[in-house]
């Protein structure tokens, strides 16, 4: 791994590592140089701590009065989370106590001319990455585990943190490097007249790498769904049952439902999960012409929500008395949706209130494969809707080895795949383009290495770690 630091950082960072608010236990964590950590131990704990042993005692103020009583843990470098010397003070989880302890540590830094400062968001994990304690994919998995919205997402984040994703990437890189070595040898010794493509089975090796990369990409797509979830926007004319459907999917009354058209005047969001995939279900104001200023603002927000949708559910009312007029208005609304949506955004037509129509009408509608019929009131068709949503977003419920992934990982994998495809094209014309074949392999390797951080720009690190919580 490329290490971005030539040595340990010169300053020592400190932060409250537990969540804000009251709790049974609160933790103040410091990481940095041995002189600074030693000073904190002596001034706060009154002794030098044995590495990796829990020590109970008072956490002392400048006048030796106790701030709190708790457990102190010292981890000597490089045997710590960050790879630096680390001190953790575990006291009672009151916000005032934690702030007093944090302030005391900073005062010690000033009094003893030590570079002790507040940590930035994600700086502990960033130092762990920079000191080769974990690669970048594992570091990102730390934040993903903390932010996991479902059990499936948490389990997948643990897999990535354990190195499952990185192991697959490193395996791909090793195969690309081996193939590059053979190509470079052929370029360096053309007088040997080695028929490289045949004797080294270059095509076979390349196809094997592409197949393996395709499998990793497919699994990563599943991981992105588990991490980022799906934005599902409910649209339709007023009073077609959007809010009722939101409540049915959420399993609770999160939106007001009345028989009065235009009840929903703003977007209402509920977070639900289907087979571990987090869904942000967004109920919107009914779309119609209106002179009501407030309702008009709600309709504007509806169109804004539509533009951010991964999936749009277009609800229609089967029970409407004037079916012909209703169908015309729904067709016009669907045309508007197609104009507003980004290309490729799926729109699923839902025919709601099936419980209010005759069996004959119901059977006729069932013949149309482009519609899904349901009743938000009775729950009929909801299981089919959930399954259809998973199908639309491409989630496979039988996946057992999914690791958490991010959009940047998909971008890197797709870039690597494109370079491998170009390498294959160049390999077909060996005599003229073997050097281009080697170059595409190099670019594919670099794209893969961006995932684990072996070749990563510092500005990207800033973006990644700034999304972490402070203290981690």
N, C-alpha and C positions, 0 to 999 in steps of 0.2 A: 504494500500500500504506500502511496505517496504521502509522506508526512509533511504537513505544512509548517511545522515548528522545528527549528534546529535544536531547541532545548525546551525545558519546562518554561511556561510563561513566567515573567519576572514578578508579576503581582499575584496576590492571593484574593480569591473571590469568596463572597459569603452571601447567604440568602436564607430566608425561611423556606424550607423544603416541603412543608405541608400546606394544605389548602387553607385559604383565608377563612376566618370565623372561629368559633369555639369548637374544641374537640378534646378527647381524652388525652391525646398525646400531640405535642408539637415538636418539630425538629428544625434546628438551625444547623446548616451545613457550611463548612469552609473547606476550600481546596486551594493548594498552592505550595509555597516553599516551606522547607523544614523550619527555618528560623521563625517564620510567622506562625505556623501551626504550633510550634513549641511554646511560643510566647502566649498564645491563647490557652493552651493547656495549663501552663503555670499560673497565669493570672486569674483564670476562671475556675479551674479545678484544683489549683493549689498543688499540683504534682505533675510528674511526667507519666503519661499513661503507657501501659504495655500494649503494643500493637495487637489489634483484633481481639481484645478482651473488653468486656463491658465493665465499667466502673461506676458504682453509685456514689453520689455525694452531692454537696452543695455547689451551685453555680454562683460564684461570688462577684459582688460589685467592687468598685474601686476601694471602698472602705472595709472590705472583707465581710460585709453583711450579705446574706444570701438573697439572690434574686429569685431563685427557685431551687428545688431539689430534683435531681433526675439522673439519667444514665448518660455517660460520656463514652464514645467509641472513637478510637484512633486507628486509621489505616495508613500504614507506611507505604511510600512509593516503592515499586510500581504496583503494589498489590492493593489497588483501590479502584473504585468506579471510574475515576478520571485518569488514573495512572500517576497522579500526584499524591502528595501527603494530604490526607483528608481527616477532618475532625467533625463528628456529629454530636450535637448536644440535644438529647431527647428529654424534654421537660413536659410540664402540663400545657395543654393546648389552648390556653387563653391568649387572645390577640395582644393584650397589654403585656403579658409575661414574655411572649415571643419578641415583641418590639424592644422591650428592655434588654433582653439578652443580645439581640442583634446590635443595638446601640452600644452595649458594653464592648462587644467585639471590635466595632469600628473605632471606639475610643482607644482601645489597646493599640490598634494600628497606628493611630496618630501619636500616642504617647511614646511609642518605641520606634518611631520613624520606619514603620513597616508599610509596605504597599498593600494594604487591605482595603478592598472596595466592594460595593454592592455588585452582585453578579447580574449580567444581562440575561434576558430570556434565553433559555436553552444552553447557557454557556457551560454548565457542568458536562452535559452530554457532548457538546462541541469539543471540549477538551479531551473527553474520552475518545472521540474520533481522531482528533489530531495527534493523540499519543498512542494510537494503534491499539486501543482497547476494544474497538469495534469498527466495522466499516460503515459507510454512509447509509446503506440500506438498513442495517441494524439500528443505527442511531435514529433514523426516521421512524422505525417501528416502535421506539420508546414513546414518542409522542402519540403515535397511532394507538398504542395500547391504552394510554391514559385517556384518549378521546373516544375510544370505541363506544359506539352507541348500541351495539347488540352483542350477545354472547358469541355469535359466530365471528364477528369482527374482532373481538378480543382474542379468541383462539387463533385466528389467522395472524394477528399481530405478534402473538407469542411465537408462532412458527418463524416469522421473519426475524424477530429478535434473537431466536435461537440459531439463526444462520441458514435456515432452509433455502430461502430465496437466494442468498449470497452463494451458497454452495452450488446451486444450479447455474448461476451466472459464471462463477469461477470455472466450472466444468466446461462451459461453452468457450470461455476465453482460452483455456488450455488446449482445446481442440483446434481453435483458430490459430493459436501460436504454433502448434505442431505443423499445421498445413502451411503457414507462412514460412517456417524454417525450410521445408522442402522446396517451396517455390524460390526462396532466396538462394538456396544452394544451386538450383538449376540456373538461375540468372548469373551467379558468380562463376560457374564452371561450364559454360556452354560448349567448350571443346570436348567434354566427355560424351556428348551426343546422347545424353540420357533421354529417353522418351518419358518425360516426367508424368504426363497425364495418365499414361497407361501403367507404368511400373509403380508409381506411388498411389495409384487409384485416387487421383485428385477429385474426380467427379463423385466417386463413392463417398469420400470423406466430406466433401462439400454438401452433398445431399443429406448425409447423416446430421451434419451441423444444422442445416436448415430445418430438418424435421424436429430436432431437439429444441431449436429456437421457437418453432411454431407452438410446441407443447407448452413451453414456458410462457409465451405470449398469451396463450389461451387462459392459462391459470392466473396470470397477472391481471387480465381483464376481470376475472371473477373477484380478485382481491380489491381492485379499484371500486367495484360496485359495493363491496362490503364496507370499504372505508368512506367513500363519498356519498353513497346512497343515491337515490333517484328522486328528482323533482317531478311530481305528478300534479298537473293542474286540471281542475274540474271546471269546464265551461258549459254554457248552454243558456237558453232563454230563462227568464224569471220563472220560478216556481216549478222547475222540472225535477227537483229533488236532489240538487247538488249538496246542500247542507245535510240532508238526511243520509246521503251516501257517505259523506265525510264522517258523520257520527257513527254509522254502521261499521266503517273500516277502522275507526279509532276505538270502538267499543265503549264510547262514552259520549255524553252530550257536550261537544266542544263548540258547536255552532247553534245559533238560535233557529228553530224551525217553526214557521207559521204558514197559514194558507194565504197570507198576503204576499202578492208578488212584489219583489224588490226589498224583502226583509234584509238580505245580506247586502251591505253597502260598502264593505271593505274586504280585503283578502283575510282569510282565517287559515292558519297553518296548523296541522297536527302531525306529529312524528309517530309513525307506526312501523312495524317490521313484518316482512313476509319471508319465512324461511331464513331468517337472519339478515336479510337485506333491508337496511333502513330506507324508508320512504317518507318524503316530505309531501304530504297530501295538502294541496292548497285549494281551498274553496274560494270562489270568486263571485262578484256581483253578477246578476243576470244581465245578459247582453241584449239591449233593446234601445230604441229611440226614447229619450226622456228629456223633460224640461226641469226635472228636479236636480238642483245644483249638486247636492250631496251624492245622489245616486250617480250622476255623471262622473264625479271624481272617482267613485268606486269602479265604474266601468273603465276609466282610463287606467286604473291600477290593475284591472283584469288583463288588459292587453299587455301591460308591462310584465305581468307574471307569465303570460303565455310565451313571451320571448325568452324566458329563462327555463322553459319546460324541457325535460327529457322525454316526457310522454304527456300527451293531452287526452283527457277523457271527455268526449263530447256527449253530454247527456241530452236525451230527447224524451218527451212525455208521450207514452203510448195512450194515455187516457184522455188526451185533449179532444174536446168535442169537435173542433174544426180541424180534422186531420189534414185536409188538403192545404189549408192555409199554413198550418203548423209545419208541414213538410217543406213548403216553399221557403219559409223563414229559416228552417234548419239548414236547407241547402245553401241559402245565402250566407248563413253564419259559417258553414263549413268552407265556403269559398274564401271568406275573409280570413279564416284561420290559416288556410294554405298560403295566403299572401303574406301573413304576418310571421309565420313560423320560419326558423332557419331550415334550410334544405335537409331533408332526411328525418326530421322530427316526426315520430309516429303519432297518428291520431286514431284513437279507438272509439268507435261509435257505440254508445250504450243506450239501449231502449229501456227506460225505467217505468215503474208502476205496472209491471206485467200482471200483478195481482188484481188489477182493476179492469182487465179486458177478458173477453170471452175465450173459451178454449179454442174455438174455430180461428179467431184472430191470432191467438198464440201459436197455433200450429202453422199458420201461414207465414208468420214472422220467422219461425225456427228454420224455414227453408233457406233463409238468407245468411250465408256464411260470413258476410261482412259486418254483421251486427252481433252484439252480445246482449241478451235480454236478462233483466234482473228486476228485483224489487228491493229497494233500499229499506223499505218498511218491514218486510217479512224476512229478509236475508236471502231470498232465493237468488241464485246466480252469483253470490259473492265469492264462493270458493272458485268458481270458474274465472271470475275476474282476477282474483289473486294469481292464479296459475297463468293467466294470459299476460299479466303484467311482467311476471318473471320471464316468460317466453320472449316478450318484446324486448326487454333489456338484455337478454342473452345470458341469464343466470341459470346454471345447471345445479339442481338441488342434490344431485348424487355426488358432487365433488367432495372429497374427504381430505385432500392435501392442499387446500387453498392457503396461500400466504398473502398477507396484506401487501398492497402495492399502491403506487401513486401514478398520477397522469404522466409525470416526467419519466417514470420507468417505462410506461408504454411507448412514449415518444422515442426513448433510447432503443428499445427493442425493435420498434418498427424501422428506425434508421439502420440498425444493424442488419435487419432482414433485407432492406433495399440494397445495401452494399454487397451482401452475399449474392443477391440475384444478379447484380452487375458483374460480380466476380465470375459467376457462372457463364455469363454472356461472353466475357473476355476470354475465358478458358477455352471456349469453342474455337477461337482463332489464336491458338497458342503462339504460332510463329510471329504474329504481328503484335500481340497484346499480352504477353506473359507478365510484363512489368506492370501493366494496368491491373491485371489479376491480383498481383501482390499488393498493389496500392489499395484496392477495394477491401482486401482482407485486413489490412492495417486499419482502415477507417471503421470497419465492422468491429474490430477489437476495441478501438477507442470508444465507440458508442456504448459497448457493453461495460467498459471500465468506468464510464460515467455513473453507472448505477451504484457501484460499490464505493465510488469516490477515489479510485486510483488516479484518475485524471479529471479533476473537478475545479472549476474556476472559483476563486475566493468569494466573488460576489454572489454566486449561487449558494454558497455555504451561509452567507448572511441572510438570504431569503429563507432558507430551510429552517435554521435554528431560531430565527426571530419569531417563528410561529409556536415555539415551545412555551410552556409556563416557566416563570421565574422559579429557581430552586431545582430545576431539572435540566 
